[in-house]
Amino acid sequence: ETCLSYPLDVTSTEFKLVATYGGWEYVILTYELGDPVEPPERPLFITVIEFESVAVVLGNLGIRISLVAYPVVCVQKPFIDNVREQLKNNPEFKGILS
């Protein structure tokens, strides 16, 4: 079976930035690709790089896959520093649920 998915075929892509602290995971930022929010309001920058690759077969499943895009993600350091401080010093911090 051949499975093809191209970036333009995807209706939405959401990225979540997750921090782990004290055995818990906190979603500290979500971003939907194509969101019109502009910097400096958005501390997360994403570029999707598209390319062609040779399809490979997954083990004995017989499924052929090709990677045609991957994201490059950058996060502003002051944002990460603030989240780190919140995780360490604010017991009420719940990530995006705060």
NUDOMAR-455028 format. One record per atom (N, C-alpha, C, O): x, y, z; residue in one letter; residue number from 1; atom name; chain. Coordinates in steps of 0.001 Angstrom, whole numbers. Layout:
east=X | north=Y | up=Z | res=A | n=NUM | atom=CA | chain=A
...
This chain:
east=849 | north=-1171 | up=0 | res=E | n=1 | atom=N | chain=A
east=0 | north=0 | up=0 | res=E | n=1 | atom=CA | chain=A
east=897 | north=1238 | up=0 | res=E | n=1 | atom=C | chain=A
east=1915 | north=1274 | up=691 | res=E | n=1 | atom=O | chain=A
east=521 | north=2233 | up=-765 | res=T | n=2 | atom=N | chain=A
east=1277 | north=3465 | up=-825 | res=T | n=2 | atom=CA | chain=A
east=484 | north=4580 | up=-170 | res=T | n=2 | atom=C | chain=A
east=-679 | north=4801 | up=-508 | res=T | n=2 | atom=O | chain=A
east=1103 | north=5280 | up=760 | res=C | n=3 | atom=N | chain=A
east=455 | north=6403 | up=1436 | res=C | n=3 | atom=CA | chain=A
east=1204 | north=7673 | up=1065 | res=C | n=3 | atom=C | chain=A
east=2408 | north=7775 | up=1301 | res=C | n=3 | atom=O | chain=A
east=520 | north=8617 | up=500 | res=L | n=4 | atom=N | chain=A
east=1140 | north=9890 | up=158 | res=L | n=4 | atom=CA | chain=A
east=397 | north=11010 | up=864 | res=L | n=4 | atom=C | chain=A
east=-833 | north=11055 | up=868 | res=L | n=4 | atom=O | chain=A
east=1145 | north=11889 | up=1448 | res=S | n=5 | atom=N | chain=A
east=570 | north=13073 | up=2058 | res=S | n=5 | atom=CA | chain=A
east=1514 | north=14222 | up=1757 | res=S | n=5 | atom=C | chain=A
east=2702 | north=14158 | up=2075 | res=S | n=5 | atom=O | chain=A
east=995 | north=15251 | up=1157 | res=Y | n=6 | atom=N | chain=A
east=1806 | north=16406 | up=811 | res=Y | n=6 | atom=CA | chain=A
east=1417 | north=17567 | up=1718 | res=Y | n=6 | atom=C | chain=A
east=267 | north=17651 | up=2149 | res=Y | n=6 | atom=O | chain=A
east=2362 | north=18468 | up=2016 | res=P | n=7 | atom=N | chain=A
east=2052 | north=19581 | up=2930 | res=P | n=7 | atom=CA | chain=A
east=814 | north=20374 | up=2538 | res=P | n=7 | atom=C | chain=A
east=80 | north=20834 | up=3412 | res=P | n=7 | atom=O | chain=A
east=568 | north=20541 | up=1259 | res=L | n=8 | atom=N | chain=A
east=-601 | north=21304 | up=841 | res=L | n=8 | atom=CA | chain=A
east=-1898 | north=20543 | up=1055 | res=L | n=8 | atom=C | chain=A
east=-2976 | north=21139 | up=1038 | res=L | n=8 | atom=O | chain=A
east=-1806 | north=19216 | up=1259 | res=D | n=9 | atom=N | chain=A
east=-2985 | north=18395 | up=1522 | res=D | n=9 | atom=CA | chain=A
east=-3423 | north=18465 | up=2987 | res=D | n=9 | atom=C | chain=A
east=-4547 | north=18088 | up=3318 | res=D | n=9 | atom=O | chain=A
east=-2558 | north=18934 | up=3841 | res=V | n=10 | atom=N | chain=A
east=-2854 | north=18986 | up=5273 | res=V | n=10 | atom=CA | chain=A
east=-3735 | north=20197 | up=5547 | res=V | n=10 | atom=C | chain=A
east=-3401 | north=21314 | up=5155 | res=V | n=10 | atom=O | chain=A
east=-4851 | north=19977 | up=6216 | res=T | n=11 | atom=N | chain=A
east=-5780 | north=21076 | up=6468 | res=T | n=11 | atom=CA | chain=A
east=-5347 | north=21943 | up=7637 | res=T | n=11 | atom=C | chain=A
east=-5613 | north=23145 | up=7644 | res=T | n=11 | atom=O | chain=A
east=-4686 | north=21355 | up=8625 | res=S | n=12 | atom=N | chain=A
east=-4161 | north=22156 | up=9722 | res=S | n=12 | atom=CA | chain=A
east=-3034 | north=21393 | up=10411 | res=S | n=12 | atom=C | chain=A
east=-3022 | north=20163 | up=10457 | res=S | n=12 | atom=O | chain=A
east=-2108 | north=22152 | up=10935 | res=T | n=13 | atom=N | chain=A
east=-996 | north=21580 | up=11690 | res=T | n=13 | atom=CA | chain=A
east=-829 | north=22421 | up=12943 | res=T | n=13 | atom=C | chain=A
east=-676 | north=23640 | up=12865 | res=T | n=13 | atom=O | chain=A
east=-860 | north=21769 | up=14099 | res=E | n=14 | atom=N | chain=A
east=-705 | north=22479 | up=15367 | res=E | n=14 | atom=CA | chain=A
east=557 | north=21987 | up=16058 | res=E | n=14 | atom=C | chain=A
east=792 | north=20784 | up=16172 | res=E | n=14 | atom=O | chain=A
east=1363 | north=22937 | up=16517 | res=F | n=15 | atom=N | chain=A
east=2569 | north=22623 | up=17261 | res=F | n=15 | atom=CA | chain=A
east=2321 | north=22959 | up=18718 | res=F | n=15 | atom=C | chain=A
east=1689 | north=23966 | up=19038 | res=F | n=15 | atom=O | chain=A
east=2823 | north=22106 | up=19598 | res=K | n=16 | atom=N | chain=A
east=2716 | north=22351 | up=21034 | res=K | n=16 | atom=CA | chain=A
east=4120 | north=22296 | up=21618 | res=K | n=16 | atom=C | chain=A
east=4874 | north=21354 | up=21377 | res=K | n=16 | atom=O | chain=A
east=4455 | north=23323 | up=22389 | res=L | n=17 | atom=N | chain=A
east=5713 | north=23351 | up=23106 | res=L | n=17 | atom=CA | chain=A
east=5426 | north=22858 | up=24515 | res=L | n=17 | atom=C | chain=A
east=4618 | north=23444 | up=25235 | res=L | n=17 | atom=O | chain=A
east=6092 | north=21777 | up=24904 | res=V | n=18 | atom=N | chain=A
east=5821 | north=21123 | up=26175 | res=V | n=18 | atom=CA | chain=A
east=7082 | north=21152 | up=27031 | res=V | n=18 | atom=C | chain=A
east=8171 | north=20840 | up=26550 | res=V | n=18 | atom=O | chain=A
east=6933 | north=21527 | up=28296 | res=A | n=19 | atom=N | chain=A
east=8033 | north=21500 | up=29257 | res=A | n=19 | atom=CA | chain=A
east=7771 | north=20379 | up=30257 | res=A | n=19 | atom=C | chain=A
east=6632 | north=20155 | up=30668 | res=A | n=19 | atom=O | chain=A
east=8819 | north=19687 | up=30640 | res=T | n=20 | atom=N | chain=A
east=8714 | north=18637 | up=31657 | res=T | n=20 | atom=CA | chain=A
east=9434 | north=19117 | up=32901 | res=T | n=20 | atom=C | chain=A
east=10591 | north=19536 | up=32842 | res=T | n=20 | atom=O | chain=A
east=8735 | north=19053 | up=34035 | res=Y | n=21 | atom=N | chain=A
east=9337 | north=19486 | up=35293 | res=Y | n=21 | atom=CA | chain=A
east=8731 | north=18683 | up=36433 | res=Y | n=21 | atom=C | chain=A
east=7509 | north=18598 | up=36556 | res=Y | n=21 | atom=O | chain=A
east=9568 | north=18105 | up=37252 | res=G | n=22 | atom=N | chain=A
east=9089 | north=17348 | up=38410 | res=G | n=22 | atom=CA | chain=A
east=8207 | north=16173 | up=38037 | res=G | n=22 | atom=C | chain=A
east=7289 | north=15825 | up=38779 | res=G | n=22 | atom=O | chain=A
east=8475 | north=15561 | up=36899 | res=G | n=23 | atom=N | chain=A
east=7686 | north=14418 | up=36465 | res=G | n=23 | atom=CA | chain=A
east=6367 | north=14776 | up=35789 | res=G | n=23 | atom=C | chain=A
east=5606 | north=13884 | up=35415 | res=G | n=23 | atom=O | chain=A
east=6086 | north=16062 | up=35627 | res=W | n=24 | atom=N | chain=A
east=4856 | north=16521 | up=34981 | res=W | n=24 | atom=CA | chain=A
east=5185 | north=17181 | up=33656 | res=W | n=24 | atom=C | chain=A
east=6264 | north=17748 | up=33482 | res=W | n=24 | atom=O | chain=A
east=4254 | north=17105 | up=32729 | res=E | n=25 | atom=N | chain=A
east=4390 | north=17799 | up=31452 | res=E | n=25 | atom=CA | chain=A
east=3429 | north=18977 | up=31424 | res=E | n=25 | atom=C | chain=A
east=2264 | north=18855 | up=31804 | res=E | n=25 | atom=O | chain=A
east=3933 | north=20121 | up=30968 | res=Y | n=26 | atom=N | chain=A
east=3137 | north=21335 | up=30875 | res=Y | n=26 | atom=CA | chain=A
east=3156 | north=21825 | up=29439 | res=Y | n=26 | atom=C | chain=A
east=4228 | north=22042 | up=28875 | res=Y | n=26 | atom=O | chain=A
east=1984 | north=22004 | up=28837 | res=V | n=27 | atom=N | chain=A
east=1913 | north=22636 | up=27522 | res=V | n=27 | atom=CA | chain=A
east=2045 | north=24128 | up=27769 | res=V | n=27 | atom=C | chain=A
east=1173 | north=24745 | up=28380 | res=V | n=27 | atom=O | chain=A
east=3138 | north=24704 | up=27291 | res=I | n=28 | atom=N | chain=A
east=3389 | north=26118 | up=27577 | res=I | n=28 | atom=CA | chain=A
east=3075 | north=27022 | up=26390 | res=I | n=28 | atom=C | chain=A
east=3028 | north=28244 | up=26529 | res=I | n=28 | atom=O | chain=A
east=2860 | north=26420 | up=25228 | res=L | n=29 | atom=N | chain=A
east=2546 | north=27232 | up=24062 | res=L | n=29 | atom=CA | chain=A
east=1964 | north=26349 | up=22974 | res=L | n=29 | atom=C | chain=A
east=2462 | north=25250 | up=22730 | res=L | n=29 | atom=O | chain=A
east=919 | north=26820 | up=22322 | res=T | n=30 | atom=N | chain=A
east=396 | north=26132 | up=21141 | res=T | n=30 | atom=CA | chain=A
east=413 | north=27116 | up=19982 | res=T | n=30 | atom=C | chain=A
east=260 | north=28324 | up=20169 | res=T | n=30 | atom=O | chain=A
east=600 | north=26584 | up=18797 | res=Y | n=31 | atom=N | chain=A
east=659 | north=27430 | up=17605 | res=Y | n=31 | atom=CA | chain=A
east=150 | north=26634 | up=16420 | res=Y | n=31 | atom=C | chain=A
east=636 | north=25538 | up=16143 | res=Y | n=31 | atom=O | chain=A
east=-822 | north=27183 | up=15727 | res=E | n=32 | atom=N | chain=A
east=-1317 | north=26535 | up=14520 | res=E | n=32 | atom=CA | chain=A
east=-607 | north=27137 | up=13322 | res=E | n=32 | atom=C | chain=A
east=-583 | north=28355 | up=13148 | res=E | n=32 | atom=O | chain=A
east=-36 | north=26283 | up=12507 | res=L | n=33 | atom=N | chain=A
east=698 | north=26743 | up=11332 | res=L | n=33 | atom=CA | chain=A
east=-224 | north=27590 | up=10466 | res=L | n=33 | atom=C | chain=A
east=-1333 | north=27173 | up=10133 | res=L | n=33 | atom=O | chain=A
east=241 | north=28776 | up=10106 | res=G | n=34 | atom=N | chain=A
east=-560 | north=29697 | up=9317 | res=G | n=34 | atom=CA | chain=A
east=-1276 | north=30736 | up=10149 | res=G | n=34 | atom=C | chain=A
east=-1966 | north=31599 | up=9606 | res=G | n=34 | atom=O | chain=A
east=-1121 | north=30666 | up=11491 | res=D | n=35 | atom=N | chain=A
east=-1738 | north=31643 | up=12390 | res=D | n=35 | atom=CA | chain=A
east=-1183 | north=33033 | up=12064 | res=D | n=35 | atom=C | chain=A
east=34 | north=33194 | up=11973 | res=D | n=35 | atom=O | chain=A
east=-2040 | north=34035 | up=11887 | res=P | n=36 | atom=N | chain=A
east=-1564 | north=35354 | up=11463 | res=P | n=36 | atom=CA | chain=A
east=-927 | north=36203 | up=12561 | res=P | n=36 | atom=C | chain=A
east=-536 | north=37338 | up=12288 | res=P | n=36 | atom=O | chain=A
east=-807 | north=35694 | up=13806 | res=V | n=37 | atom=N | chain=A
east=-209 | north=36477 | up=14889 | res=V | n=37 | atom=CA | chain=A
east=1249 | north=36764 | up=14550 | res=V | n=37 | atom=C | chain=A
east=2003 | north=35855 | up=14203 | res=V | n=37 | atom=O | chain=A
east=1638 | north=38019 | up=14652 | res=E | n=38 | atom=N | chain=A
east=2987 | north=38432 | up=14283 | res=E | n=38 | atom=CA | chain=A
east=3854 | north=38680 | up=15513 | res=E | n=38 | atom=C | chain=A
east=3332 | north=38982 | up=16586 | res=E | n=38 | atom=O | chain=A
east=5177 | north=38556 | up=15369 | res=P | n=39 | atom=N | chain=A
east=6082 | north=38885 | up=16474 | res=P | n=39 | atom=CA | chain=A
east=5901 | north=40347 | up=16854 | res=P | n=39 | atom=C | chain=A
east=5490 | north=41116 | up=15985 | res=P | n=39 | atom=O | chain=A
east=6169 | north=40797 | up=18068 | res=P | n=40 | atom=N | chain=A
east=6756 | north=40013 | up=19160 | res=P | n=40 | atom=CA | chain=A
east=5725 | north=39275 | up=20001 | res=P | n=40 | atom=C | chain=A
east=6076 | north=38683 | up=21022 | res=P | n=40 | atom=O | chain=A
east=4462 | north=39298 | up=19593 | res=E | n=41 | atom=N | chain=A
east=3420 | north=38605 | up=20355 | res=E | n=41 | atom=CA | chain=A
east=3607 | north=37088 | up=20342 | res=E | n=41 | atom=C | chain=A
east=3131 | north=36393 | up=21239 | res=E | n=41 | atom=O | chain=A
east=4294 | north=36584 | up=19335 | res=R | n=42 | atom=N | chain=A
east=4466 | north=35145 | up=19197 | res=R | n=42 | atom=CA | chain=A
east=5921 | north=34783 | up=19468 | res=R | n=42 | atom=C | chain=A
east=6795 | north=35163 | up=18690 | res=R | n=42 | atom=O | chain=A
east=6207 | north=34056 | up=20558 | res=P | n=43 | atom=N | chain=A
east=7594 | north=33697 | up=20857 | res=P | n=43 | atom=CA | chain=A
east=8073 | north=32460 | up=20106 | res=P | n=43 | atom=C | chain=A
east=9221 | north=32049 | up=20271 | res=P | n=43 | atom=O | chain=A
east=7213 | north=31860 | up=19285 | res=L | n=44 | atom=N | chain=A
east=7545 | north=30637 | up=18564 | res=L | n=44 | atom=CA | chain=A
east=7542 | north=30923 | up=17067 | res=L | n=44 | atom=C | chain=A
east=6553 | north=31418 | up=16528 | res=L | n=44 | atom=O | chain=A
east=8651 | north=30611 | up=16396 | res=F | n=45 | atom=N | chain=A
east=8755 | north=30816 | up=14960 | res=F | n=45 | atom=CA | chain=A
east=8944 | north=29467 | up=14287 | res=F | n=45 | atom=C | chain=A
east=9801 | north=28683 | up=14695 | res=F | n=45 | atom=O | chain=A
east=8148 | north=29191 | up=13259 | res=I | n=46 | atom=N | chain=A
east=8197 | north=27892 | up=12597 | res=I | n=46 | atom=CA | chain=A
east=8320 | north=28091 | up=11096 | res=I | n=46 | atom=C | chain=A
east=7600 | north=28888 | up=10494 | res=I | n=46 | atom=O | chain=A
east=9235 | north=27361 | up=10515 | res=T | n=47 | atom=N | chain=A
east=9367 | north=27308 | up=9057 | res=T | n=47 | atom=CA | chain=A
east=9237 | north=25847 | up=8662 | res=T | n=47 | atom=C | chain=A
east=9863 | north=24981 | up=9272 | res=T | n=47 | atom=O | chain=A
east=8440 | north=25571 | up=7657 | res=V | n=48 | atom=N | chain=A
east=8307 | north=24205 | up=7172 | res=V | n=48 | atom=CA | chain=A
east=9142 | north=24073 | up=5904 | res=V | n=48 | atom=C | chain=A
east=8953 | north=24813 | up=4939 | res=V | n=48 | atom=O | chain=A
east=10057 | north=23127 | up=5924 | res=I | n=49 | atom=N | chain=A
east=10940 | north=22883 | up=4785 | res=I | n=49 | atom=CA | chain=A
east=10399 | north=21685 | up=4021 | res=I | n=49 | atom=C | chain=A
east=10189 | north=20613 | up=4588 | res=I | n=49 | atom=O | chain=A
east=10177 | north=21882 | up=2731 | res=E | n=50 | atom=N | chain=A
east=9663 | north=20809 | up=1888 | res=E | n=50 | atom=CA | chain=A
east=10780 | north=20272 | up=1006 | res=E | n=50 | atom=C | chain=A
east=11643 | north=21030 | up=563 | res=E | n=50 | atom=O | chain=A
east=10768 | north=18979 | up=753 | res=F | n=51 | atom=N | chain=A
east=11768 | north=18356 | up=-105 | res=F | n=51 | atom=CA | chain=A
east=11216 | north=17031 | up=-614 | res=F | n=51 | atom=C | chain=A
east=10173 | north=16561 | up=-161 | res=F | n=51 | atom=O | chain=A
east=11917 | north=16452 | up=-1540 | res=E | n=52 | atom=N | chain=A
east=11533 | north=15131 | up=-2043 | res=E | n=52 | atom=CA | chain=A
east=12469 | north=14103 | up=-1436 | res=E | n=52 | atom=C | chain=A
east=13666 | north=14351 | up=-1290 | res=E | n=52 | atom=O | chain=A
east=11924 | north=12952 | up=-1084 | res=S | n=53 | atom=N | chain=A
east=12752 | north=11888 | up=-527 | res=S | n=53 | atom=CA | chain=A
east=12380 | north=10570 | up=-1194 | res=S | n=53 | atom=C | chain=A
east=11347 | north=10448 | up=-1851 | res=S | n=53 | atom=O | chain=A
east=13245 | north=9603 | up=-1006 | res=V | n=54 | atom=N | chain=A
east=12995 | north=8266 | up=-1539 | res=V | n=54 | atom=CA | chain=A
east=12107 | north=7523 | up=-553 | res=V | n=54 | atom=C | chain=A
east=12392 | north=7491 | up=644 | res=V | n=54 | atom=O | chain=A
east=11038 | north=6929 | up=-1051 | res=A | n=55 | atom=N | chain=A
east=10112 | north=6200 | up=-181 | res=A | n=55 | atom=CA | chain=A
east=10791 | north=4961 | up=389 | res=A | n=55 | atom=C | chain=A
east=11550 | north=4283 | up=-303 | res=A | n=55 | atom=O | chain=A
east=10509 | north=4673 | up=1659 | res=V | n=56 | atom=N | chain=A
east=11031 | north=3472 | up=2305 | res=V | n=56 | atom=CA | chain=A
east=9857 | north=2615 | up=2758 | res=V | n=56 | atom=C | chain=A
east=8749 | north=3114 | up=2956 | res=V | n=56 | atom=O | chain=A
east=10111 | north=1332 | up=2918 | res=V | n=57 | atom=N | chain=A
east=9073 | north=398 | up=3366 | res=V | n=57 | atom=CA | chain=A
east=9288 | north=140 | up=4851 | res=V | n=57 | atom=C | chain=A
east=10403 | north=-157 | up=5282 | res=V | n=57 | atom=O | chain=A
east=8216 | north=253 | up=5631 | res=L | n=58 | atom=N | chain=A
east=8285 | north=10 | up=7069 | res=L | n=58 | atom=CA | chain=A
east=8221 | north=-1484 | up=7362 | res=L | n=58 | atom=C | chain=A
east=7167 | north=-2105 | up=7226 | res=L | n=58 | atom=O | chain=A
east=9342 | north=-2052 | up=7761 | res=G | n=59 | atom=N | chain=A
east=9420 | north=-3446 | up=8193 | res=G | n=59 | atom=CA | chain=A
east=8583 | north=-4400 | up=7363 | res=G | n=59 | atom=C | chain=A
east=8583 | north=-4345 | up=6134 | res=G | n=59 | atom=O | chain=A
east=7874 | north=-5267 | up=8049 | res=N | n=60 | atom=N | chain=A
east=7033 | north=-6268 | up=7392 | res=N | n=60 | atom=CA | chain=A
east=5633 | north=-5754 | up=7098 | res=N | n=60 | atom=C | chain=A
east=4793 | north=-6497 | up=6592 | res=N | n=60 | atom=O | chain=A
east=5373 | north=-4480 | up=7413 | res=L | n=61 | atom=N | chain=A
east=4031 | north=-3940 | up=7215 | res=L | n=61 | atom=CA | chain=A
east=3724 | north=-3691 | up=5745 | res=L | n=61 | atom=C | chain=A
east=2559 | north=-3668 | up=5348 | res=L | n=61 | atom=O | chain=A
east=4758 | north=-3506 | up=4942 | res=G | n=62 | atom=N | chain=A
east=4549 | north=-3246 | up=3516 | res=G | n=62 | atom=CA | chain=A
east=4032 | north=-1850 | up=3228 | res=G | n=62 | atom=C | chain=A
east=3516 | north=-1598 | up=2139 | res=G | n=62 | atom=O | chain=A
east=4157 | north=-940 | up=4178 | res=I | n=63 | atom=N | chain=A
east=3693 | north=429 | up=3978 | res=I | n=63 | atom=CA | chain=A
east=4879 | north=1284 | up=3542 | res=I | n=63 | atom=C | chain=A
east=5911 | north=1327 | up=4213 | res=I | n=63 | atom=O | chain=A
east=4717 | north=1956 | up=2419 | res=R | n=64 | atom=N | chain=A
east=5772 | north=2836 | up=1907 | res=R | n=64 | atom=CA | chain=A
east=5523 | north=4250 | up=2423 | res=R | n=64 | atom=C | chain=A
east=4407 | north=4763 | up=2342 | res=R | n=64 | atom=O | chain=A
east=6568 | north=4869 | up=2952 | res=I | n=65 | atom=N | chain=A
east=6431 | north=6239 | up=3438 | res=I | n=65 | atom=CA | chain=A
east=7513 | north=7126 | up=2828 | res=I | n=65 | atom=C | chain=A
east=8611 | north=6670 | up=2506 | res=I | n=65 | atom=O | chain=A
east=7181 | north=8373 | up=2682 | res=S | n=66 | atom=N | chain=A
east=8121 | north=9388 | up=2214 | res=S | n=66 | atom=CA | chain=A
east=7976 | north=10608 | up=3105 | res=S | n=66 | atom=C | chain=A
east=6863 | north=11047 | up=3395 | res=S | n=66 | atom=O | chain=A
east=9100 | north=11151 | up=3535 | res=L | n=67 | atom=N | chain=A
east=9076 | north=12394 | up=4292 | res=L | n=67 | atom=CA | chain=A
east=9200 | north=13520 | up=3273 | res=L | n=67 | atom=C | chain=A
east=10189 | north=13601 | up=2544 | res=L | n=67 | atom=O | chain=A
east=8192 | north=14389 | up=3227 | res=V | n=68 | atom=N | chain=A
east=8204 | north=15479 | up=2242 | res=V | n=68 | atom=CA | chain=A
east=8323 | north=16848 | up=2879 | res=V | n=68 | atom=C | chain=A
east=8468 | north=17843 | up=2168 | res=V | n=68 | atom=O | chain=A
east=8265 | north=16928 | up=4207 | res=A | n=69 | atom=N | chain=A
east=8406 | north=18213 | up=4884 | res=A | n=69 | atom=CA | chain=A
east=8737 | north=17972 | up=6346 | res=A | n=69 | atom=C | chain=A
east=8347 | north=16962 | up=6933 | res=A | n=69 | atom=O | chain=A
east=9461 | north=18911 | up=6916 | res=Y | n=70 | atom=N | chain=A
east=9678 | north=18883 | up=8356 | res=Y | n=70 | atom=CA | chain=A
east=9793 | north=20313 | up=8854 | res=Y | n=70 | atom=C | chain=A
east=10202 | north=21203 | up=8110 | res=Y | n=70 | atom=O | chain=A
east=9430 | north=20536 | up=10116 | res=P | n=71 | atom=N | chain=A
east=9473 | north=21904 | up=10646 | res=P | n=71 | atom=CA | chain=A
east=10832 | north=22232 | up=11260 | res=P | n=71 | atom=C | chain=A
east=11524 | north=21364 | up=11791 | res=P | n=71 | atom=O | chain=A
east=11186 | north=23496 | up=11171 | res=V | n=72 | atom=N | chain=A
east=12310 | north=24048 | up=11912 | res=V | n=72 | atom=CA | chain=A
east=11683 | north=25020 | up=12903 | res=V | n=72 | atom=C | chain=A
east=10992 | north=25959 | up=12505 | res=V | n=72 | atom=O | chain=A
east=11922 | north=24796 | up=14184 | res=V | n=73 | atom=N | chain=A
east=11252 | north=25571 | up=15231 | res=V | n=73 | atom=CA | chain=A
east=12278 | north=26370 | up=16032 | res=V | n=73 | atom=C | chain=A
east=13301 | north=25834 | up=16457 | res=V | n=73 | atom=O | chain=A
east=11993 | north=27651 | up=16232 | res=C | n=74 | atom=N | chain=A
east=12822 | north=28525 | up=17078 | res=C | n=74 | atom=CA | chain=A
east=11924 | north=29142 | up=18139 | res=C | n=74 | atom=C | chain=A
east=10794 | north=29545 | up=17866 | res=C | n=74 | atom=O | chain=A
east=12456 | north=29207 | up=19360 | res=V | n=75 | atom=N | chain=A
east=11716 | north=29810 | up=20471 | res=V | n=75 | atom=CA | chain=A
east=12582 | north=30911 | up=21066 | res=V | n=75 | atom=C | chain=A
east=13781 | north=30725 | up=21276 | res=V | n=75 | atom=O | chain=A
east=11967 | north=32060 | up=21338 | res=Q | n=76 | atom=N | chain=A
east=12720 | north=33176 | up=21908 | res=Q | n=76 | atom=CA | chain=A
east=13233 | north=32817 | up=23297 | res=Q | n=76 | atom=C | chain=A
east=12487 | north=32301 | up=24130 | res=Q | n=76 | atom=O | chain=A
east=14516 | north=33095 | up=23539 | res=K | n=77 | atom=N | chain=A
east=15146 | north=32754 | up=24812 | res=K | n=77 | atom=CA | chain=A
east=14471 | north=33423 | up=26014 | res=K | n=77 | atom=C | chain=A
east=14270 | north=32754 | up=27027 | res=K | n=77 | atom=O | chain=A
east=14113 | north=34707 | up=25950 | res=P | n=78 | atom=N | chain=A
east=13429 | north=35298 | up=27118 | res=P | n=78 | atom=CA | chain=A
east=12139 | north=34563 | up=27491 | res=P | n=78 | atom=C | chain=A
east=11805 | north=34461 | up=28672 | res=P | n=78 | atom=O | chain=A
east=11417 | north=34052 | up=26499 | res=F | n=79 | atom=N | chain=A
east=10200 | north=33283 | up=26767 | res=F | n=79 | atom=CA | chain=A
east=10546 | north=32006 | up=27530 | res=F | n=79 | atom=C | chain=A
east=9901 | north=31684 | up=28528 | res=F | n=79 | atom=O | chain=A
east=11561 | north=31281 | up=27062 | res=I | n=80 | atom=N | chain=A
east=11975 | north=30039 | up=27722 | res=I | n=80 | atom=CA | chain=A
east=12485 | north=30323 | up=29137 | res=I | n=80 | atom=C | chain=A
east=12174 | north=29583 | up=30071 | res=I | n=80 | atom=O | chain=A
east=13266 | north=31389 | up=29293 | res=D | n=81 | atom=N | chain=A
east=13763 | north=31750 | up=30625 | res=D | n=81 | atom=CA | chain=A
east=12609 | north=32046 | up=31581 | res=D | n=81 | atom=C | chain=A
east=12645 | north=31637 | up=32741 | res=D | n=81 | atom=O | chain=A
east=11581 | north=32759 | up=31098 | res=N | n=82 | atom=N | chain=A
east=10414 | north=33068 | up=31917 | res=N | n=82 | atom=CA | chain=A
east=9673 | north=31797 | up=32320 | res=N | n=82 | atom=C | chain=A
east=9274 | north=31652 | up=33476 | res=N | n=82 | atom=O | chain=A
east=9489 | north=30886 | up=31386 | res=V | n=83 | atom=N | chain=A
east=8792 | north=29627 | up=31686 | res=V | n=83 | atom=CA | chain=A
east=9591 | north=28824 | up=32706 | res=V | n=83 | atom=C | chain=A
east=9012 | north=28246 | up=33625 | res=V | n=83 | atom=O | chain=A
east=10905 | north=28781 | up=32557 | res=R | n=84 | atom=N | chain=A
east=11754 | north=28055 | up=33506 | res=R | n=84 | atom=CA | chain=A
east=11575 | north=28610 | up=34919 | res=R | n=84 | atom=C | chain=A
east=11439 | north=27857 | up=35883 | res=R | n=84 | atom=O | chain=A
east=11577 | north=29927 | up=35022 | res=E | n=85 | atom=N | chain=A
east=11385 | north=30549 | up=36336 | res=E | n=85 | atom=CA | chain=A
east=9998 | north=30260 | up=36903 | res=E | n=85 | atom=C | chain=A
east=9853 | north=30002 | up=38098 | res=E | n=85 | atom=O | chain=A
east=8987 | north=30303 | up=36051 | res=Q | n=86 | atom=N | chain=A
east=7621 | north=30001 | up=36496 | res=Q | n=86 | atom=CA | chain=A
east=7528 | north=28567 | up=37018 | res=Q | n=86 | atom=C | chain=A
east=6913 | north=28316 | up=38055 | res=Q | n=86 | atom=O | chain=A
east=8141 | north=27627 | up=36292 | res=L | n=87 | atom=N | chain=A
east=8094 | north=26223 | up=36716 | res=L | n=87 | atom=CA | chain=A
east=8787 | north=26019 | up=38057 | res=L | n=87 | atom=C | chain=A
east=8310 | north=25256 | up=38897 | res=L | n=87 | atom=O | chain=A
east=9900 | north=26694 | up=38256 | res=K | n=88 | atom=N | chain=A
east=10666 | north=26508 | up=39495 | res=K | n=88 | atom=CA | chain=A
east=10072 | north=27248 | up=40685 | res=K | n=88 | atom=C | chain=A
east=10141 | north=26754 | up=41811 | res=K | n=88 | atom=O | chain=A
east=9488 | north=28424 | up=40459 | res=N | n=89 | atom=N | chain=A
east=9123 | north=29290 | up=41572 | res=N | n=89 | atom=CA | chain=A
east=7633 | north=29510 | up=41794 | res=N | n=89 | atom=C | chain=A
east=7247 | north=30034 | up=42838 | res=N | n=89 | atom=O | chain=A
east=6790 | north=29128 | up=40849 | res=N | n=90 | atom=N | chain=A
east=5372 | north=29390 | up=40971 | res=N | n=90 | atom=CA | chain=A
east=4584 | north=28083 | up=41005 | res=N | n=90 | atom=C | chain=A
east=4324 | north=27495 | up=39955 | res=N | n=90 | atom=O | chain=A
east=4200 | north=27622 | up=42192 | res=P | n=91 | atom=N | chain=A
east=3479 | north=26361 | up=42269 | res=P | n=91 | atom=CA | chain=A
east=2102 | north=26376 | up=41604 | res=P | n=91 | atom=C | chain=A
east=1512 | north=25322 | up=41370 | res=P | n=91 | atom=O | chain=A
east=1593 | north=27573 | up=41301 | res=E | n=92 | atom=N | chain=A
east=294 | north=27698 | up=40643 | res=E | n=92 | atom=CA | chain=A
east=410 | north=27626 | up=39118 | res=E | n=92 | atom=C | chain=A
east=-609 | north=27585 | up=38428 | res=E | n=92 | atom=O | chain=A
east=1626 | north=27609 | up=38587 | res=F | n=93 | atom=N | chain=A
east=1830 | north=27612 | up=37135 | res=F | n=93 | atom=CA | chain=A
east=1332 | north=26302 | up=36522 | res=F | n=93 | atom=C | chain=A
east=1721 | north=25215 | up=36950 | res=F | n=93 | atom=O | chain=A
east=485 | north=26421 | up=35534 | res=K | n=94 | atom=N | chain=A
east=-97 | north=25245 | up=34870 | res=K | n=94 | atom=CA | chain=A
east=108 | north=25320 | up=33340 | res=K | n=94 | atom=C | chain=A
east=-635 | north=24692 | up=32586 | res=K | n=94 | atom=O | chain=A
east=1093 | north=26070 | up=32899 | res=G | n=95 | atom=N | chain=A
east=1316 | north=26207 | up=31466 | res=G | n=95 | atom=CA | chain=A
east=229 | north=27066 | up=30857 | res=G | n=95 | atom=C | chain=A
east=-129 | north=28103 | up=31417 | res=G | n=95 | atom=O | chain=A
east=-306 | north=26647 | up=29709 | res=I | n=96 | atom=N | chain=A
east=-1328 | north=27449 | up=29040 | res=I | n=96 | atom=CA | chain=A
east=-2651 | north=27451 | up=29803 | res=I | n=96 | atom=C | chain=A
east=-3550 | north=28232 | up=29491 | res=I | n=96 | atom=O | chain=A
east=-2768 | north=26586 | up=30795 | res=L | n=97 | atom=N | chain=A
east=-3984 | north=26527 | up=31599 | res=L | n=97 | atom=CA | chain=A
east=-3967 | north=27526 | up=32751 | res=L | n=97 | atom=C | chain=A
east=-4962 | north=27675 | up=33460 | res=L | n=97 | atom=O | chain=A
east=-2817 | north=28223 | up=32944 | res=S | n=98 | atom=N | chain=A
east=-2699 | north=29185 | up=34047 | res=S | n=98 | atom=CA | chain=A
east=-3579 | north=30393 | up=33803 | res=S | n=98 | atom=C | chain=A
east=-3611 | north=31309 | up=34625 | res=S | n=98 | atom=O | chain=A
